[in-house]
Amino acid sequence: MARIPFLLLISAGSALAQNAVNVQIGTAALDELSTGYAGRPAVFDAAPYVEIGSNYDQLTNNYASWSAQYLNLSLPLHENGLVNVQVQNVQRFSMVDQDLNIAYAYPTKLGVINLDGGYSANPNFLPQTSLGLGWNGKLPEGFGYIVAANQKQYSESYANAATNMYSLGLEKYIGEFRFAYVGMVSSINRNQGSFASKVQGQWIGSSENRLGLTYAQGMEPAEVALNNLASIQFQYIQIDSLYWITKTIGVTTALWHGKEGSYYQRNGGQLGLRATF
């Protein structure tokens, strides 16, 4: 969705089955939480930036391809926290939706609290509203833990269904590397829950260039087709990067492969241009 030697500020509502777990974009991109000179994660004292980009998915089984365009704005406020705003235009199932997501993170001595919310007016397939709460806590010896919860509310086209997701994770920092494991329990309309897990490895260089690898699998609610919200078995792998061309201009990239149960497989990528100011 920003990057990481950090307590990973994941979005509690990131649906791995269909939303790229891309650390380059999205309101969840508040992951560089290594301690800075002020005693708080360095991301809160970083330069603000704006990023524009797009992503594309090629689907199998004769499903139409997906695409999206996004604008992301990150505003660090030092001891007052950080605000991240993202606007998206999303094309799926031969339909078009737009959504707005806003996240706010606040640093404390014990960790970072993260609030995020999203809204889509008259959506065809995206959730109409989403609300998430997350906590990234500090542990000794370079360890940290992640606790998060998220709810998404869908429109009448999905029978006003709601999904809930609860996440618990552990992370470890070793020099320029970060490793994390997150387990997630999710449900539709509070029916029987399903389990998914995610593992991540990330490298952050001294020049702030970054490279990450994510693998996720399990059961999770997903919009598998128009008017069809279901818990499906999925697998997902992604590699992503941030490379600074100059001190103020960077390029974000990602490549991924996903398998959505017996419905289809997705091969996709993302490209973004970031500028600090």
Backbone hydrogen bonds in HBPLUS format (Angstrom, degrees):
<---DONOR---> <-ACCEPTOR-->    atom                        ^
c    i                          cat <-CA-CA->   ^        H-A-AA   ^      H-
h    n   atom  resd res      DA  || num        DHA   H-A  angle D-A-AA Bond
n    s   type  num  typ     dist DA aas  dist angle  dist       angle   num
A0014-SER N   A0011-SER O   3.24 MM   3  5.47 170.0  2.25 118.7 116.8     1
A0018-GLN N   A0015-ALA O   3.18 MM   3  5.88 142.7  2.33 114.8 122.6     2
A0019-ASN N   A0015-ALA O   2.75 MM   4  5.41 161.8  1.78 171.0 175.5     3
A0025-ILE N   A0022-ASN O   3.40 MM   3  5.96 151.4  2.49 113.0 117.8     4
A0029-ALA N   A0026-GLY O   3.11 MM   3  5.70 159.9  2.16 121.1 122.3     5
A0030-LEU N   A0028-ALA O   2.72 MM   2  5.50 141.2  1.87 100.8  92.4     6
A0033-LEU N   A0031-ASP O   2.96 MM   2  5.63 119.9  2.33 113.4  96.5     7
A0042-ALA N   A0034-SER O   2.71 MM   8  5.97 154.2  1.77 176.5 174.0     8
A0036-GLY N   A0040-ARG O   2.64 MM   4  5.56 167.7  1.65 141.5 144.7     9
A0039-GLY N   A0036-GLY O   3.17 MM   3  5.58 163.2  2.20 117.0 118.6    10
A0044-PHE N   A0041-PRO O   3.13 MM   3  6.06 159.3  2.17 126.8 130.7    11
A0045-ASP N   A0042-ALA O   2.96 MM   3  5.44 158.2  2.01 115.8 122.9    12
A0046-ALA N   A0043-VAL O   3.39 MM   3  5.04 167.0  2.41  97.1 100.4    13
A0078-HIS N   A0044-PHE O   2.89 MM  34  4.83 135.1  2.10 160.7 153.7    14
A0277-PHE N   A0048-PRO O   2.97 MM 229  5.84 150.5  2.06 150.1 152.9    15
A0049-TYR N   A0074-SER O   3.12 MM  25  5.40 150.5  2.21 138.5 147.4    16
A0074-SER N   A0049-TYR O   2.95 MM  25  5.40 171.1  1.96 160.5 162.9    17
A0050-VAL N   A0275-ALA O   2.98 MM 225  5.56 155.1  2.05 149.9 154.5    18
A0275-ALA N   A0050-VAL O   2.93 MM 225  5.56 159.0  1.98 157.9 164.7    19
A0051-GLU N   A0072-ASN O   2.77 MM  21  5.02 155.1  1.83 150.8 156.0    20
A0072-ASN N   A0051-GLU O   2.76 MM  21  5.02 166.1  1.78 155.3 159.5    21
A0052-ILE N   A0273-LEU O   3.12 MM 221  5.58 153.2  2.19 150.3 152.6    22
A0273-LEU N   A0052-ILE O   2.82 MM 221  5.58 162.2  1.85 167.1 170.5    23
A0053-GLY N   A0070-TYR O   3.16 MM  17  5.52 151.6  2.25 148.2 148.7    24
A0070-TYR N   A0053-GLY O   2.93 MM  17  5.52 164.7  1.95 147.1 149.1    25
A0054-SER N   A0271-LEU O   3.06 MM 217  5.79 154.0  2.13 154.1 159.0    26
A0271-LEU N   A0054-SER O   3.03 MM 217  5.79 160.7  2.06 167.8 174.1    27
A0055-ASN N   A0068-ALA O   2.93 MM  13  5.36 151.4  2.02 143.1 148.7    28
A0068-ALA N   A0055-ASN O   3.03 MM  13  5.36 142.9  2.17 148.9 146.8    29
A0056-TYR N   A0269-GLY O   2.96 MM 213  5.64 153.0  2.03 158.4 166.8    30
A0269-GLY N   A0056-TYR O   2.99 MM 213  5.64 145.7  2.11 150.5 161.3    31
A0057-ASP N   A0066-TRP O   2.93 MM   9  4.92 166.1  1.95 134.8 134.6    32
A0066-TRP N   A0057-ASP O   2.95 MM   9  4.92 153.5  2.02 136.8 145.1    33
A0058-GLN N   A0267-ASN O   2.86 MM 209  5.31 169.4  1.87 145.0 147.7    34
A0267-ASN N   A0058-GLN O   3.08 MM 209  5.31 156.7  2.13 142.7 149.9    35
A0060-THR N   A0265-GLN O   3.12 MM 205  5.46 139.3  2.29 146.3 154.4    36
A0063-TYR N   A0060-THR O   3.28 MM   3  6.00 164.4  2.30 119.8 123.8    37
A0067-SER N   A0091-GLN O   3.05 MM  24  5.21 156.9  2.11 142.4 147.2    38
A0091-GLN N   A0067-SER O   2.78 MM  24  5.21 176.5  1.79 160.7 159.9    39
A0069-GLN N   A0089-ASN O   2.94 MM  20  5.27 150.9  2.03 142.7 152.1    40
A0089-ASN N   A0069-GLN O   2.89 MM  20  5.27 153.6  1.96 155.0 161.5    41
A0071-LEU N   A0087-VAL O   2.94 MM  16  5.32 149.9  2.03 152.8 160.5    42
A0087-VAL N   A0071-LEU O   2.94 MM  16  5.32 158.8  1.99 152.4 159.2    43
A0073-LEU N   A0085-VAL O   2.79 MM  12  5.15 161.6  1.82 156.8 162.4    44
A0085-VAL N   A0073-LEU O   2.84 MM  12  5.15 162.8  1.87 152.8 158.7    45
A0075-LEU N   A0083-VAL O   2.79 MM   8  5.15 168.4  1.80 164.9 167.6    46
A0083-VAL N   A0075-LEU O   3.09 MM   8  5.15 166.7  2.11 130.9 134.0    47
A0077-LEU N   A0081-GLY O   2.68 MM   4  5.04 154.0  1.75 155.2 152.7    48
A0080-ASN N   A0077-LEU O   3.01 MM   3  5.12 157.5  2.06 128.7 126.0    49
A0081-GLY N   A0078-HIS O   3.17 MM   3  5.77 166.5  2.19 122.3 122.8    50
A0082-LEU N   A0105-ALA O   2.86 MM  23  5.18 135.6  2.06 147.1 153.4    51
A0105-ALA N   A0082-LEU O   2.93 MM  23  5.18 159.5  1.97 148.1 154.9    52
A0084-ASN N   A0103-ALA O   2.93 MM  19  5.15 162.2  1.97 147.4 150.5    53
A0103-ALA N   A0084-ASN O   2.86 MM  19  5.15 158.9  1.90 153.8 159.8    54
A0086-GLN N   A0101-ASN O   2.85 MM  15  5.19 161.9  1.89 155.8 159.0    55
A0101-ASN N   A0086-GLN O   2.86 MM  15  5.19 164.1  1.88 158.0 162.2    56
A0088-GLN N   A0099-ASP O   3.01 MM  11  5.44 162.6  2.04 156.2 159.6    57
A0099-ASP N   A0088-GLN O   3.14 MM  11  5.44 151.9  2.23 136.8 142.8    58
A0090-VAL N   A0097-ASP O   2.74 MM   7  5.22 166.9  1.76 163.4 166.6    59
A0097-ASP N   A0090-VAL O   2.85 MM   7  5.22 161.8  1.88 155.1 161.1    60
A0092-ARG N   A0095-MET O   3.00 MM   3  5.41 145.2  2.13 141.8 152.1    61
A0095-MET N   A0092-ARG O   2.77 MM   3  5.41 155.7  1.82 123.9 131.5    62
A0100-LEU N   A0119-TYR O   2.93 MM  19  5.41 157.3  1.98 151.5 158.5    63
A0119-TYR N   A0100-LEU O   2.89 MM  19  5.41 148.1  1.99 149.3 159.8    64
A0102-ILE N   A0117-GLY O   2.88 MM  15  5.51 162.9  1.91 163.4 169.1    65
A0117-GLY N   A0102-ILE O   2.88 MM  15  5.51 155.7  1.94 155.4 163.3    66
A0104-TYR N   A0115-LEU O   2.75 MM  11  5.26 158.7  1.79 156.9 164.0    67
A0115-LEU N   A0104-TYR O   2.84 MM  11  5.26 167.0  1.86 157.1 161.1    68
A0106-TYR N   A0113-ILE O   2.89 MM   7  5.39 156.1  1.95 152.7 160.5    69
A0113-ILE N   A0106-TYR O   3.05 MM   7  5.39 161.9  2.08 152.4 151.5    70
A0108-THR N   A0111-GLY O   2.73 MM   3  5.25 154.7  1.79 170.3 178.8    71
A0138-LYS N   A0110-LEU O   3.04 MM  28  5.87 154.5  2.11 159.8 154.8    72
A0112-VAL N   A0136-ASN O   2.93 MM  24  5.15 150.8  2.02 136.3 144.9    73
A0136-ASN N   A0112-VAL O   2.88 MM  24  5.15 162.6  1.91 152.2 158.1    74
A0114-ASN N   A0134-GLY O   2.85 MM  20  4.87 163.0  1.88 143.7 142.9    75
A0134-GLY N   A0114-ASN O   2.78 MM  20  4.87 155.5  1.84 150.2 153.7    76
A0116-ASP N   A0132-GLY O   3.07 MM  16  5.07 163.7  2.10 134.9 135.2    77
A0132-GLY N   A0116-ASP O   2.77 MM  16  5.07 160.9  1.81 156.9 155.7    78
A0118-GLY N   A0130-SER O   2.92 MM  12  4.87 154.3  1.98 131.7 133.3    79
A0130-SER N   A0118-GLY O   3.03 MM  12  4.87 140.7  2.19 133.9 130.3    80
A0120-SER N   A0128-GLN O   2.87 MM   8  4.79 152.6  1.95 137.6 138.1    81
A0128-GLN N   A0153-GLN O   2.76 MM  25  5.79 130.4  2.01 142.6 157.2    82
A0129-THR N   A0153-GLN O   3.22 MM  24  5.26 160.2  2.26 142.6 147.4    83
A0153-GLN N   A0129-THR O   2.89 MM  24  5.26 166.5  1.90 147.7 151.4    84
A0131-LEU N   A0151-GLN O   2.95 MM  20  5.49 151.1  2.04 154.0 163.0    85
A0151-GLN N   A0131-LEU O   2.95 MM  20  5.49 155.8  2.01 151.5 159.2    86
A0133-LEU N   A0149-ALA O   2.91 MM  16  5.45 158.9  1.95 158.9 164.0    87
A0149-ALA N   A0133-LEU O   2.87 MM  16  5.45 151.4  1.95 155.8 165.3    88
A0135-TRP N   A0147-VAL O   2.75 MM  12  5.24 148.4  1.84 159.7 168.4    89
A0147-VAL N   A0135-TRP O   2.95 MM  12  5.24 161.4  1.99 154.3 159.8    90
A0137-GLY N   A0145-TYR O   2.86 MM   8  5.20 144.0  1.99 145.9 154.6    91
A0145-TYR N   A0137-GLY O   3.02 MM   8  5.20 156.1  2.08 135.1 141.7    92
A0139-LEU N   A0143-PHE O   2.95 MM   4  4.93 142.2  2.09 145.9 134.7    93
A0143-PHE N   A0140-PRO O   3.23 MM   3  5.81 160.8  2.27 116.7 122.3    94
A0173-TYR N   A0142-GLY O   2.97 MM  31  5.23 152.5  2.05 139.6 148.5    95
A0144-GLY N   A0171-GLU O   2.97 MM  27  5.12 144.9  2.10 138.2 138.3    96
A0171-GLU N   A0144-GLY O   2.89 MM  27  5.12 160.2  1.93 145.1 143.8    97
A0146-ILE N   A0169-GLY O   2.93 MM  23  4.68 157.6  1.98 125.0 126.3    98
A0169-GLY N   A0146-ILE O   2.79 MM  23  4.68 152.7  1.86 138.4 142.3    99
A0148-ALA N   A0167-SER O   3.03 MM  19  4.98 155.8  2.09 139.3 138.6   100
A0167-SER N   A0148-ALA O   2.83 MM  19  4.98 168.4  1.85 141.7 144.2   101
A0150-ASN N   A0165-MET O   2.88 MM  15  5.21 145.1  2.00 151.9 157.4   102
A0165-MET N   A0150-ASN O   2.90 MM  15  5.21 154.7  1.97 152.4 155.7   103
A0152-LYS N   A0163-THR O   2.93 MM  11  5.19 156.9  1.98 143.0 149.9   104
A0163-THR N   A0152-LYS O   2.90 MM  11  5.19 153.7  1.97 143.3 152.1   105
A0154-TYR N   A0161-ALA O   2.80 MM   7  5.32 168.3  1.81 178.9 176.5   106
A0158-TYR N   A0155-SER O   3.02 MM   3  5.70 156.9  2.07 117.8 124.5   107
A0160-ASN N   A0155-SER O   2.91 MM   5  4.78 151.6  2.00 128.5 127.8   108
A0159-ALA N   A0156-GLU O   2.87 MM   3  4.63 150.1  1.96 116.0 111.7   109
A0161-ALA N   A0158-TYR O   3.09 MM   3  5.81 147.2  2.20 118.8 125.7   110
A0189-ASN N   A0162-ALA O   2.68 MM  27  5.19 173.5  1.68 167.4 169.1   111
A0164-ASN N   A0187-SER O   3.04 MM  23  5.45 154.5  2.11 144.6 151.5   112
A0187-SER N   A0164-ASN O   2.94 MM  23  5.45 142.9  2.08 149.0 158.1   113
A0166-TYR N   A0185-VAL O   2.85 MM  19  5.30 156.5  1.90 151.0 158.9   114
A0185-VAL N   A0166-TYR O   2.89 MM  19  5.30 160.3  1.93 154.2 159.3   115
A0168-LEU N   A0183-GLY O   2.97 MM  15  5.46 155.6  2.03 155.3 162.8   116
A0183-GLY N   A0168-LEU O   2.91 MM  15  5.46 174.6  1.91 152.0 150.8   117
A0170-LEU N   A0181-TYR O   2.87 MM  11  5.50 149.8  1.96 155.3 165.1   118
A0181-TYR N   A0170-LEU O   2.90 MM  11  5.50 157.9  1.95 160.9 168.3   119
A0172-LYS N   A0179-PHE O   2.79 MM   7  5.30 151.8  1.87 155.7 163.2   120
A0179-PHE N   A0172-LYS O   2.90 MM   7  5.30 159.0  1.94 153.1 160.2   121
A0174-ILE N   A0177-PHE O   2.87 MM   3  5.17 163.4  1.89 142.7 148.4   122
A0177-PHE N   A0174-ILE O   2.94 MM   3  5.17 160.5  1.98 125.9 130.2   123
A0204-ILE N   A0176-GLU O   2.93 MM  28  5.37 157.7  1.98 155.1 162.3   124
A0178-ARG N   A0202-GLN O   2.92 MM  24  5.17 149.3  2.01 144.2 150.1   125
A0202-GLN N   A0178-ARG O   2.87 MM  24  5.17 151.0  1.96 152.1 157.7   126
A0180-ALA N   A0200-GLN O   3.00 MM  20  5.15 154.7  2.07 142.4 145.1   127
A0200-GLN N   A0180-ALA O   2.93 MM  20  5.15 155.4  1.99 145.7 148.5   128
A0182-VAL N   A0198-LYS O   2.86 MM  16  5.16 158.3  1.90 152.7 158.2   129
A0198-LYS N   A0182-VAL O   2.80 MM  16  5.16 148.0  1.90 150.7 159.9   130
A0184-MET N   A0196-ALA O   2.76 MM  12  5.15 162.9  1.79 162.4 159.4   131
A0196-ALA N   A0184-MET O   2.85 MM  12  5.15 150.6  1.93 150.7 158.3   132
A0186-SER N   A0194-SER O   2.90 MM   8  5.38 157.1  1.95 149.8 157.2   133
A0194-SER N   A0186-SER O   2.74 MM   8  5.38 153.2  1.81 153.3 162.6   134
A0191-ASN N   A0188-ILE O   3.07 MM   3  5.75 157.2  2.12 120.2 125.7   135
A0219-MET N   A0195-PHE O   2.83 MM  24  5.44 168.7  1.84 134.6 137.0   136
A0197-SER N   A0217-GLN O   2.89 MM  20  5.76 161.0  1.93 167.9 172.6   137
A0217-GLN N   A0197-SER O   3.07 MM  20  5.76 152.9  2.15 155.4 163.5   138
A0199-VAL N   A0215-TYR O   2.90 MM  16  5.47 162.7  1.93 160.1 165.6   139
A0215-TYR N   A0199-VAL O   2.99 MM  16  5.47 161.8  2.02 158.4 163.3   140
A0201-GLY N   A0213-LEU O   2.98 MM  12  5.36 156.5  2.04 154.3 161.0   141
A0213-LEU N   A0201-GLY O   2.87 MM  12  5.36 153.9  1.94 160.9 168.4   142
A0203-TRP N   A0211-LEU O   2.82 MM   8  5.29 163.0  1.85 160.1 166.0   143
A0211-LEU N   A0203-TRP O   3.03 MM   8  5.29 154.8  2.09 148.0 152.6   144
A0205-GLY N   A0209-ASN O   2.85 MM   4  5.30 165.1  1.87 166.1 168.3   145
A0208-GLU N   A0205-GLY O   2.95 MM   3  5.15 156.9  2.01 114.9 116.6   146
A0210-ARG N   A0242-LEU O   2.89 MM  32  5.00 160.2  1.93 142.8 148.4   147
A0242-LEU N   A0210-ARG O   3.04 MM  32  5.00 153.5  2.11 129.4 130.9   148
A0212-GLY N   A0240-ASP O   2.84 MM  28  5.19 161.9  1.87 151.3 152.3   149
A0240-ASP N   A0212-GLY O   2.97 MM  28  5.19 157.7  2.02 136.5 142.5   150
A0214-THR N   A0238-GLN O   2.86 MM  24  5.16 161.8  1.89 152.6 157.3   151
A0238-GLN N   A0214-THR O   2.88 MM  24  5.16 155.2  1.94 150.5 154.3   152
A0216-ALA N   A0236-TYR O   2.81 MM  20  5.08 161.6  1.84 151.6 155.5   153
A0236-TYR N   A0216-ALA O   2.81 MM  20  5.08 146.1  1.92 160.9 156.2   154
A0218-GLY N   A0234-PHE O   3.10 MM  16  5.62 144.3  2.23 156.5 153.9   155
A0234-PHE N   A0218-GLY O   2.80 MM  16  5.62 163.0  1.83 165.0 171.0   156
A0220-GLU N   A0232-ILE O   3.05 MM  12  5.63 148.1  2.16 143.1 151.0   157
A0232-ILE N   A0220-GLU O   3.05 MM  12  5.63 163.2  2.08 138.6 133.9   158
A0222-ALA N   A0230-ALA O   2.88 MM   8  5.67 142.5  2.02 140.1 149.3   159
A0230-ALA N   A0222-ALA O   3.10 MM   8  5.67 162.2  2.13 156.9 156.5   160
A0224-VAL N   A0228-ASN O   3.08 MM   4  5.92 124.0  2.41 160.6 176.1   161
A0228-ASN N   A0225-ALA O   3.06 MM   3  5.10 144.0  2.20 136.8 128.1   162
A0261-GLY N   A0233-GLN O   2.71 MM  28  4.84 129.3  1.96 162.1 169.1   163
A0235-GLN N   A0259-LYS O   3.13 MM  24  5.17 144.6  2.26 135.2 144.0   164
A0259-LYS N   A0235-GLN O   2.82 MM  24  5.17 157.0  1.87 152.0 155.5   165
A0237-ILE N   A0257-HIS O   2.98 MM  20  5.52 156.6  2.04 155.4 163.0   166
A0257-HIS N   A0237-ILE O   2.98 MM  20  5.52 152.8  2.05 155.6 163.2   167
A0239-ILE N   A0255-LEU O   2.97 MM  16  5.51 160.1  2.01 160.1 166.7   168
A0255-LEU N   A0239-ILE O   2.91 MM  16  5.51 154.9  1.97 159.0 167.3   169
A0241-SER N   A0253-THR O   2.90 MM  12  5.32 154.3  1.96 149.1 149.0   170
A0253-THR N   A0241-SER O   3.05 MM  12  5.32 158.9  2.09 140.3 144.4   171
A0243-TYR N   A0251-VAL O   2.93 MM   8  5.30 163.5  1.96 150.0 155.1   172
A0251-VAL N   A0243-TYR O   2.78 MM   8  5.30 159.4  1.82 147.6 152.8   173
A0245-ILE N   A0249-ILE O   2.80 MM   4  5.67 129.1  2.06 141.3 157.2   174
A0246-THR N   A0249-ILE O   3.20 MM   3  5.17 165.1  2.22 142.0 145.8   175
A0276-THR N   A0248-THR O   2.95 MM  28  5.07 155.9  2.01 140.4 148.4   176
A0250-GLY N   A0274-ARG O   2.84 MM  24  4.95 166.2  1.86 142.8 147.1   177
A0274-ARG N   A0250-GLY O   2.79 MM  24  4.95 176.5  1.79 149.5 150.5   178
A0252-THR N   A0272-GLY O   2.98 MM  20  4.91 160.3  2.02 128.3 134.8   179
A0272-GLY N   A0252-THR O   2.86 MM  20  4.91 154.6  1.92 147.5 147.1   180
A0254-ALA N   A0270-GLN O   3.08 MM  16  4.99 136.2  2.28 140.4 135.9   181
A0270-GLN N   A0254-ALA O   2.90 MM  16  4.99 149.6  1.99 136.9 139.2   182
A0256-TRP N   A0268-GLY O   2.95 MM  12  5.38 160.4  1.99 145.9 144.9   183
A0268-GLY N   A0256-TRP O   3.05 MM  12  5.38 164.6  2.08 141.4 146.3   184
A0258-GLY N   A0266-ARG O   2.77 MM   8  4.92 159.8  1.81 145.2 150.9   185
A0266-ARG N   A0258-GLY O   2.66 MM   8  4.92 163.3  1.68 146.8 150.8   186
A0260-GLU N   A0264-TYR O   2.86 MM   4  5.50 165.1  1.88 166.5 171.6   187
A0263-TYR N   A0260-GLU O   2.99 MM   3  5.77 144.0  2.12 147.6 151.1   188
